[in-house]
Amino acid sequence: MKITLKDGSVKEYSEAKSIIDIAKDISEGLARVACAGEINGELVDLRTEIEGDCELNIITATDPKALYVIRHTASHVLAEAVKRLFPNAKVTIGPAIDDGFYYDFDSEPFSREDLDKIEAEMKKIIKEGHEITRFTLPRAEAIQYMEEKGEPFKVELIQDLPEDAEISFYDQGGFVDLCAGPHLMNTKGVKAFKLTSSSMAYWRGDSNKARLQRIYGTAYNKKEELAAHLERMEDAKRRDHNRLGREMELFTTVDVIGQGLPLFTPKGTKMIMKLQRWIEDLEDNEWGYMRTRTPLMAKSDLYKISGHWDHYKEGMFVFGDEEKDKEVYALRPMTCPFQYYVYKNTQKSYRDLPCRYSETSTLFRNEDSGEMHGLTRVRQFTITEGHLIVRPDQMVEEFKGCLALAKYCLETLGVNGDVTYHLSKWDPENKEKYIGEPEVWNETEQHIRDILTALDIPFVEDVGEAAFYGPKVDINAKNVYGKEDTMITVQWDALLAEQFDMYYIDQNGDKVRPYIIHRTSMGCYERTLAWLIEKYAGKFPTWMCAEQVRVLPISDKYEAYAQEVCKALKKSGVDATVDSRSEKIGFKIREARLDKLPYMLVVGQQEEADHTVSVRSRFAGDEGVKSLDNFIAEITEEIRNKTIREEMPSEEK
């Protein structure tokens, strides 16, 4: 057989050989650093026997793909350590994930002290240097084997496998776990790891099944790489909007009000108001949108016409029982069917199109309780929602315009470089989830593909992520922990106009079905605010800040002048306050810095006499003395232009 290696060279063997033996044949040094193999692009165990011609890539510890194998092995070391320290714990699953690994146990909750003990036991197991071996059993024997070990979750996993499945196990010095692999050859290969946290999880992600305890960890090839990762995680914790937003008193949640229903404080509300006023003025005055105002709920009849009742009812808050009540209502999860009736209110001709409607819409979605998180996943949220009713010949240019508006909003917020574009397509294997014929789906998806290509926008394609009525472009961003959320959506809809009997009169006097674009310009205000908190670590651009300037009188004698300065700032549209507390000026400056304010204006005898202010900022530290008029001119221009000034390093301030 011929084995083609990554460098193009070919090794020939007359009999089957394992990957580790091939690595040894190439060089002992390669074998020592090998972690796994890749056969025709598939990641496999070093123990894998090769019996025919193939392309082989031997994965070494420096290859990013090796991290998966290292972390998978670390998860098994974790499981063994838990079983040693907590013999009554039952093991379930323990995969490698993007930034580490986890293992779920049927056990009492683990404290931080428990994690430290488990970590120490893991180090002991690694030092023992157990060889990791693989063996297989027939399904019936595998079930019996795990029943004898008293591991019911493993038994259930095996029972779900086909009768003829090869059931593989890995043994590391006596600890045996059900697993498909791949794994390292020896526990000593786990050189740098850390257990990071523990939390509750459900067996197989089902809230009706057993509550489990999940331990998270991460592992790297080198201690330096692990240290860098842990530093990134510490920075993520500092930036986490769920923590920082509460510390900054932007929002809070209350148990008696409910999960996913945040309360915005005056500061947080002011920030959202600034964003909302900007978007509404931008859409109405520069992009030709007409604003609507529609109800927060509707009868089920509306959602049955749109298809949401059949395709989305489980995600809606429904009032009433269809079998008992004459009318059943539901809070709206979207605005589109409401705006269709605004369109239908008067007959439209081809000259009236495109018809661009926009609304600051409060929506409601019955998210699962386990999905709730801060402001990124909530049950009530407000969105910059719009629908464009267009002629088919206008569709491509209007779709491009929606993408251009989204890009402009991202650039203004300073986050354009932090997003990825996705073409979300239907899943032809699950046609029951969608309306419309395959030809329509294929055609509209190709239109979007062509648009993104023409605009030179890199994108990936996601099967099964389309709305039930059409494909879309999802603009996604990651939070500080690497989880991806959709921030902005632009959807192509060639189907719902038919269901709502929407039409326009063309130049021949005939009724013609329009196309519809569903879009957001900035997305959901709650999720966007969470994103901005994490992006800027609470140090927002001046134009977004709820408090843009704080005036600091040196003593009570200069409070009157401080109030005069504050009044002038407010008159010019600047959000300003006065710190009139009887505290030393150094204390007031430190407080203002902790509050992450853009500007502090220190005023005393000389400033009052000269009608000036002593300016300190996050951006340049001490900016010196300026006339009040000059400072107002500078800050109002910064706010008007939505300038994002570069932050000065904290050690230089």
C-alpha positions in Angstrom: 0.0 0.0 0.0 1.0 3.6 -0.6 0.9 6.3 2.1 1.1 9.8 0.8 2.4 12.2 3.4 1.6 15.9 3.9 4.9 16.9 2.1 4.0 14.9 -0.9 6.4 12.0 -0.2 5.1 8.5 -0.4 5.8 5.6 2.0 5.1 2.0 0.8 4.3 -0.9 3.0 3.4 -4.6 2.3 1.2 -5.0 5.3 -1.1 -3.0 7.5 0.6 -0.5 9.9 -0.6 1.8 12.7 -0.1 5.5 12.4 2.3 5.5 15.4 4.4 2.8 13.7 4.6 4.9 10.5 5.6 7.9 12.6 8.4 5.8 14.2 9.5 4.6 10.7 9.8 8.2 9.6 11.7 9.3 12.8 11.7 8.6 16.5 11.5 12.4 17.1 8.3 12.6 15.1 6.8 9.7 17.0 7.6 11.4 20.3 5.6 14.6 19.4 2.8 12.9 17.5 -0.7 13.3 19.0 -3.0 12.0 16.3 -3.3 11.3 12.6 -5.4 12.6 9.8 -6.4 10.0 7.2 -7.9 11.6 4.0 -8.8 14.6 6.2 -10.4 12.7 9.1 -8.9 13.0 12.5 -8.1 9.6 14.0 -6.2 7.9 16.7 -2.4 7.1 16.5 -3.4 3.5 17.1 -5.5 3.4 13.9 -4.4 0.6 11.5 -4.0 1.7 7.9 -4.8 -1.1 5.5 -4.9 0.6 2.1 -3.7 3.6 0.0 -4.5 7.0 1.6 -3.2 10.5 2.4 -1.8 10.7 5.9 -1.0 13.8 8.0 0.7 13.1 11.3 -0.6 15.7 13.8 2.1 16.9 16.2 1.7 18.8 19.4 2.3 22.2 17.7 -0.6 21.7 15.3 -3.8 23.4 16.4 -5.7 20.2 15.7 -3.7 18.5 18.4 -5.5 20.6 21.0 -8.7 18.6 20.4 -6.9 15.3 21.2 -5.1 16.8 24.2 -8.3 18.2 25.6 -10.2 15.0 25.0 -7.6 13.1 26.9 -7.7 15.7 29.7 -11.4 15.2 30.0 -10.9 11.5 30.7 -8.2 12.3 33.3 -10.7 14.6 34.9 -13.3 11.8 35.0 -10.8 9.4 36.6 -9.9 12.0 39.2 -13.5 12.6 40.1 -14.2 8.8 40.4 -11.2 8.5 42.7 -12.3 11.3 45.0 -16.0 10.9 44.7 -16.7 7.2 44.1 -20.4 7.6 44.1 -20.4 10.0 41.2 -21.7 8.6 37.9 -19.9 9.6 34.6 -21.9 10.7 31.6 -20.1 12.5 28.7 -16.9 14.5 28.4 -16.1 16.1 25.1 -13.4 18.5 23.9 -14.9 21.9 22.9 -13.5 25.0 21.1 -11.6 26.4 24.1 -11.2 23.5 26.4 -13.2 20.5 27.6 -15.9 19.5 30.1 -17.3 16.4 31.8 -20.8 16.0 33.2 -21.3 13.9 36.4 -24.4 12.8 38.3 -23.1 14.1 41.6 -23.5 16.7 44.3 -22.4 20.2 43.2 -18.7 20.8 43.1 -17.2 23.8 45.0 -14.0 25.7 44.0 -12.3 23.7 46.8 -13.5 20.5 45.2 -12.1 21.6 41.8 -8.7 22.3 43.4 -8.6 18.8 44.9 -9.7 17.3 41.6 -7.0 19.3 39.8 -4.3 18.0 42.2 -5.5 14.4 41.6 -5.4 15.0 37.9 -1.7 16.0 38.2 -1.1 12.8 40.1 -2.7 10.7 37.4 -0.7 12.5 34.7 2.5 12.0 36.6 1.8 8.3 37.0 2.1 8.2 33.2 -0.5 5.5 32.4 -0.5 4.1 28.9 -3.8 4.7 27.2 -5.1 1.6 25.3 -8.2 1.0 23.2 -10.4 -2.1 23.0 -13.8 -2.9 21.6 -16.7 -5.1 22.7 -19.9 -6.3 21.0 -22.9 -4.2 22.0 -24.5 -6.8 24.4 -21.1 -7.3 26.2 -20.5 -3.5 26.3 -23.9 -3.0 28.0 -23.2 -5.7 30.5 -19.7 -4.3 31.1 -21.0 -0.8 32.0 -23.9 -2.3 34.1 -21.4 -4.1 36.2 -19.5 -0.9 36.7 -22.7 0.8 37.8 -22.7 3.5 35.1 -26.3 3.8 33.9 -25.7 6.8 31.7 -23.0 4.9 29.7 -25.5 2.0 29.4 -28.1 4.3 27.9 -25.6 5.7 25.4 -24.7 2.2 24.3 -28.3 1.1 24.0 -28.9 3.9 21.6 -26.3 2.6 19.2 -27.1 0.2 16.4 -26.9 -3.6 17.1 -23.9 -4.0 14.9 -22.0 -0.9 16.1 -18.4 -1.3 17.2 -18.3 -0.2 20.9 -14.9 1.2 21.7 -13.4 1.9 25.2 -10.2 3.5 26.4 -8.3 2.2 29.4 -5.8 4.4 31.2 -4.3 2.4 34.0 -7.5 0.8 35.1 -9.9 3.6 34.6 -12.1 2.6 31.6 -14.4 5.0 29.7 -16.7 4.5 26.7 -15.4 6.7 23.9 -14.8 6.9 20.2 -11.5 8.7 20.6 -9.0 9.9 19.5 -6.8 10.1 22.5 -3.1 10.5 23.3 -0.9 7.5 23.8 -0.1 8.3 27.5 -1.6 10.5 30.2 1.8 12.3 30.4 0.8 14.0 27.1 -1.5 16.4 29.1 1.2 18.9 30.0 -0.7 22.1 30.9 -4.3 22.2 32.1 -6.7 24.1 34.4 -10.2 23.5 35.7 -12.0 26.7 35.3 -15.5 26.4 36.6 -18.5 24.1 37.4 -22.2 24.5 36.7 -25.4 22.6 36.4 -26.4 20.8 33.2 -29.2 18.5 32.0 -28.6 15.0 30.7 -28.7 15.3 26.9 -29.7 18.9 27.2 -33.3 18.0 28.2 -34.7 19.9 31.2 -37.0 16.9 31.9 -34.0 14.6 32.5 -31.4 14.3 35.2 -29.7 17.3 36.6 -25.9 16.9 36.3 -22.9 18.8 37.5 -20.5 20.0 34.7 -16.9 20.7 35.3 -15.2 22.9 32.7 -11.5 23.0 32.0 -8.9 23.8 29.3 -5.6 22.3 28.2 -2.7 23.4 26.1 0.5 21.9 24.8 2.6 24.4 26.7 2.3 26.2 30.1 2.9 29.6 28.4 -0.1 29.0 26.1 -2.2 28.0 29.1 -1.2 31.2 31.0 -2.0 33.4 28.0 -5.5 31.7 27.7 -6.2 32.2 31.4 -5.2 35.9 31.1 -7.7 36.2 28.2 -10.4 34.5 30.4 -9.7 37.0 33.2 -10.1 39.8 30.8 -13.3 38.2 29.6 -14.6 38.1 33.1 -13.7 41.8 33.6 -15.6 42.6 30.3 -18.5 40.3 30.8 -21.6 42.5 30.3 -23.7 40.5 32.8 -21.2 41.5 35.5 -19.9 44.9 34.3 -23.4 46.1 33.2 -24.7 45.6 36.7 -21.6 47.1 38.4 -22.0 50.2 36.2 -25.7 50.3 37.1 -27.0 50.0 33.6 -29.4 47.1 34.2 -30.6 44.6 36.7 -32.9 41.6 37.0 -35.3 40.6 39.7 -36.5 37.0 40.4 -40.1 38.1 41.1 -40.3 39.8 37.7 -38.8 36.8 35.8 -35.9 35.5 33.8 -35.1 37.2 30.6 -36.9 40.4 31.7 -34.2 43.0 32.5 -34.9 46.3 34.2 -32.9 49.2 32.8 -31.7 51.9 35.2 -31.7 55.6 34.2 -28.1 55.2 32.9 -28.9 52.1 30.8 -32.1 53.7 29.6 -30.3 56.9 28.6 -27.8 54.8 26.5 -30.6 52.9 24.7 -32.5 56.2 24.1 -29.4 57.6 22.4 -29.0 54.6 20.2 -32.8 54.6 19.3 -32.9 58.3 18.4 -29.8 57.9 16.2 -31.3 54.9 14.4 -34.7 56.4 13.9 -33.3 59.7 12.6 -30.9 57.8 10.4 -33.5 55.5 8.8 -36.2 58.2 8.4 -34.1 61.1 7.2 -31.3 59.4 5.3 -32.5 56.0 4.1 -36.1 56.8 3.2 -38.0 54.7 5.8 -41.6 55.4 7.0 -42.3 54.8 10.7 -45.2 52.6 11.9 -46.6 51.8 15.3 -48.4 48.4 15.7 -49.9 46.4 18.5 -47.9 44.2 20.9 -50.3 41.3 20.5 -52.7 39.8 17.9 -55.3 37.1 17.5 -54.0 33.7 16.5 -55.7 34.2 13.1 -52.9 36.6 12.1 -50.2 34.1 13.0 -52.0 31.3 11.1 -52.0 33.4 7.9 -48.2 34.1 8.3 -47.4 30.5 9.2 -45.9 31.4 12.6 -48.7 29.4 14.3 -47.6 26.2 12.6 -43.8 26.9 12.6 -43.2 29.0 15.7 -46.0 28.6 18.2 -43.8 26.9 20.8 -41.7 30.1 20.9 -44.7 32.4 21.6 -46.5 33.6 24.7 -50.1 32.5 24.0 -53.2 33.6 25.9 -56.2 31.3 25.8 -57.1 27.8 24.7 -58.2 27.2 21.1 -60.6 24.4 22.3 -62.3 26.5 24.9 -62.0 30.2 24.0 -63.6 32.0 21.1 -60.5 34.1 20.6 -56.9 33.2 21.4 -54.2 35.9 21.5 -50.4 35.9 21.5 -47.7 38.4 22.2 -45.9 39.2 18.9 -42.5 37.5 18.3 -42.1 39.7 15.2 -43.6 42.7 13.5 -43.8 41.6 9.9 -47.5 40.5 9.6 -48.6 43.8 11.3 -46.7 45.9 8.8 -48.2 44.0 5.9 -51.6 45.3 6.9 -50.2 48.8 7.0 -49.2 48.2 3.4 -52.6 46.8 2.5 -54.4 49.8 4.0 -54.3 51.5 0.7 -53.8 50.2 -2.8 -50.3 50.7 -4.2 -49.0 51.1 -7.7 -45.6 50.2 -9.1 -44.6 53.9 -8.6 -45.1 53.6 -4.8 -42.5 51.0 -4.5 -40.1 50.4 -2.8 -42.2 50.9 0.4 -39.8 50.9 3.4 -41.4 50.6 6.8 -39.5 50.6 10.1 -40.6 50.3 13.7 -38.9 50.3 17.1 -40.6 47.0 18.0 -40.9 45.4 21.4 -41.1 41.7 20.8 -41.6 38.6 23.0 -40.2 35.1 22.6 -40.6 32.2 25.0 -37.0 31.2 25.3 -36.1 28.2 27.4 -35.0 29.1 30.9 -31.7 27.4 30.4 -30.9 29.8 27.5 -31.3 33.0 29.5 -28.2 35.1 29.8 -27.9 38.8 30.8 -29.0 40.9 27.8 -28.0 38.6 25.0 -30.9 36.1 25.5 -34.1 37.6 26.9 -37.8 37.0 26.6 -38.7 40.7 26.0 -36.6 42.8 23.7 -36.7 45.8 21.4 -35.4 45.7 17.9 -34.8 48.1 15.0 -37.2 46.1 12.7 -38.0 47.0 9.2 -39.8 45.5 6.1 -39.3 46.6 2.6 -42.1 45.8 0.1 -40.5 46.0 -3.3 -41.0 45.1 -7.0 -39.0 42.0 -8.0 -36.8 44.2 -10.2 -35.9 46.3 -7.2 -35.1 43.4 -4.9 -31.3 43.1 -5.5 -30.5 46.8 -5.1 -32.7 47.2 -2.0 -31.1 44.1 -0.4 -27.7 45.6 -1.1 -29.0 48.8 0.5 -30.0 47.0 3.7 -26.6 45.4 3.9 -25.0 48.9 3.4 -27.1 50.4 6.2 -26.1 47.5 8.5 -22.5 48.0 7.7 -22.7 51.8 8.3 -24.3 51.1 11.7 -21.6 48.7 12.7 -18.9 51.1 11.6 -20.4 53.9 13.6 -20.6 51.7 16.7 -16.9 50.8 16.1 -17.6 47.0 15.8 -17.5 46.4 12.0 -14.3 44.4 12.2 -15.7 42.0 14.9 -18.4 40.4 12.8 -18.8 37.5 10.4 -21.4 37.1 7.6 -23.5 34.0 7.1 -25.8 32.9 4.3 -28.4 31.0 6.3 -30.1 28.4 4.0 -32.9 26.0 4.2 -32.4 22.3 4.9 -33.8 20.3 2.0 -33.7 17.2 4.2 -36.3 18.7 6.5 -38.8 20.3 4.1 -41.6 20.3 6.6 -39.9 23.1 8.5 -40.4 25.5 5.5 -43.0 26.9 3.2 -42.5 27.2 -0.6 -41.0 25.0 -3.3 -37.4 24.0 -3.6 -37.0 26.0 -6.9 -37.9 29.2 -5.0 -35.4 28.5 -2.2 -32.6 27.6 -4.6 -33.2 30.7 -6.7 -33.3 33.1 -3.7 -30.3 31.6 -2.0 -28.3 32.0 -5.3 -29.4 35.7 -5.4 -28.0 36.3 -1.9 -24.8 34.4 -2.8 -24.4 36.6 -5.8 -25.0 39.8 -3.8 -22.4 39.0 -1.2 -19.9 38.0 -3.8 -20.5 41.2 -5.8 -20.1 43.3 -2.6 -16.8 41.4 -1.8 -18.1 40.3 1.6 -16.6 37.1 2.9 -19.3 34.7 4.1 -19.9 31.1 5.2 -23.0 29.1 4.4 -25.1 27.5 7.1 -27.6 24.8 6.2 -30.9 24.8 8.3 -30.5 28.3 9.7 -33.0 30.0 7.3 -36.3 31.4 8.5 -39.2 29.2 7.5 -40.2 31.6 4.7 -36.9 32.5 3.2 -33.0 32.5 3.3 -31.2 35.4 5.0 -27.9 37.0 5.8 -27.0 36.8 9.5 -24.3 39.1 10.7 -22.9 37.4 13.8 -20.5 38.4 16.6 -18.8 36.6 19.4 -19.1 37.5 23.1 -16.1 37.7 25.3 -16.3 33.9 25.9 -16.4 33.1 22.2 -20.1 32.3 21.9 -21.6 33.5 18.6 -24.9 35.5 18.5 -26.7 37.0 15.6 -26.6 40.8 15.8 -28.2 41.9 12.5 -30.4 40.0 9.9 -31.4 40.7 6.4 -33.9 38.2 5.0 -35.2 37.5 1.4 -38.9 36.7 1.3 -40.6 35.7 -2.0 -43.4 33.8 -0.3 -45.4 35.6 2.3 -46.9 38.2 0.0 -49.0 35.4 -1.5 -50.3 34.3 1.9 -51.3 37.9 2.8 -52.7 38.7 -0.6 -50.3 41.6 -1.0 -50.1 43.2 -4.5 -49.4 46.3 -6.4 -50.7 47.6 -9.7 -48.1 47.5 -12.5 -47.9 49.7 -15.5 -50.3 47.5 -17.4 -52.9 47.7 -14.7 -52.3 44.1 -13.5 -52.1 42.9 -9.9 -48.5 41.7 -9.2 -47.1 40.1 -6.0 -44.2 42.1 -4.4 -41.2 40.7 -2.7 -40.4 41.5 0.9 -37.1 42.2 2.7 -37.1 41.6 6.5 -34.2 43.4 8.1 -32.7 45.1 11.1 -30.4 48.0 10.9 -28.6 47.7 14.2 -30.4 44.7 15.6 -31.7 44.2 19.2 -31.0 47.1 21.6 -30.5 44.8 24.5 -28.0 42.5 22.7 -26.3 45.5 21.1 -25.8 47.1 24.5 -24.3 43.9 25.9 -22.0 43.7 22.9 -20.9 47.3 23.4 -20.3 46.8 27.1 -17.9 44.0 26.4 -16.3 45.6 23.4 -15.4 48.8 25.2 -15.2 47.3 28.7 -17.6 50.0 29.8 -15.5 52.8 28.4 -18.0 53.8 25.7 -17.4 56.5 23.0 -18.5 59.8 24.3 -21.7 60.0 22.1 -23.1 56.8 23.7 -22.4 57.7 27.3 -25.3 58.4 29.7 -23.0 60.9 31.5 -20.5 62.6 29.2 -19.1 65.2 31.5 -18.8 65.6 35.2 -17.9 69.0 36.6 -15.7 68.9 39.7 -15.6 72.1 41.8 -12.4 72.2 43.9 -14.5 73.4 46.9 -18.0 74.5 47.9 -17.0 78.1 47.0 -17.0 77.2 43.3 -20.2 75.2 43.1 -22.2 78.1 41.6 -19.7 78.3 38.8 -19.7 74.5 38.4 -23.5 74.7 38.0 -23.2 77.5 35.5 -20.8 75.3 33.4 -23.1 72.3 33.7 -26.1 74.4 32.5 -24.2 75.6 29.5 -23.2 72.1 28.6 -26.8 70.8 28.9 -28.0 73.7 26.8 -25.7 72.5 24.0 -27.0 68.9 24.3 -24.2 67.5 26.4 -25.2 65.1 29.3 -23.4 66.7 32.3 -23.6 66.6 36.1 -21.9 68.3 39.0 -20.1 66.5 41.8 -21.0 68.8 44.6 -20.0 66.5 47.5 -17.7 68.0 50.2 -14.8 65.7 49.2 -11.2 66.4 48.1 -10.7 67.0 44.4 -8.4 64.0 44.2 -11.2 61.7 45.5 -13.7 63.2 43.0 -11.3 62.6 40.1 -10.7 59.0 41.1 -14.4 58.4 41.4 -15.0 59.8 37.9 -12.3 57.5 36.5 -13.9 54.5 38.2 -17.2 55.5 36.6 -15.4 55.4 33.2 -16.5 58.9 32.3 -15.1 60.5 29.1 -14.5 64.0 30.6 -14.0 65.7 33.9 -13.9 69.4 34.2 -12.1 70.7 37.3 -13.1 74.3 38.2 -11.7 76.6 40.9 -10.9 80.3 41.5 -8.8 80.8 38.3 -11.3 78.9 36.0 -14.2 81.0 37.4 -12.3 84.2 36.9 -11.3 83.4 33.3 -14.5 81.5 32.4 -12.4 78.4 31.6 -12.3 74.7 32.6 -9.4 72.4 33.4 -10.1 69.4 31.2 -9.2 65.8 32.1 -10.2 62.9 29.8 -10.0 59.1 29.4 -8.3 59.7 26.0 -5.4 62.1 26.8 -5.3 62.5 30.6 -4.7 66.1 31.5 -5.7 68.1 28.4 -5.0 71.5 30.1 -7.1 74.6 30.6 -9.6 75.5 27.8 -12.2 78.2 27.5 -15.7 76.9 28.2 -16.9 77.9 24.7 -14.0 76.0 23.1 -14.6 72.9 25.1 -18.3 72.9 24.3 -17.5 73.3 20.6 -15.0 70.4 20.7 -17.3 68.0 22.6 -20.4 68.8 20.6 -18.5 68.1 17.4 -17.2 64.8 18.8 -20.8 63.8 19.8 -22.3 65.0 16.5 -19.7 63.1 14.4 -19.9 60.1 16.7 -16.1 60.1 17.0 -14.4 57.1 18.6 -11.3 58.5 20.3 -8.5 56.2 21.1 -8.1 55.3 24.8 -5.0 56.4 26.5 -3.1 53.5 28.3 -4.1 53.5 32.0 -0.5 53.6 33.2 0.0 57.0 31.4 -3.1 58.7 32.8 
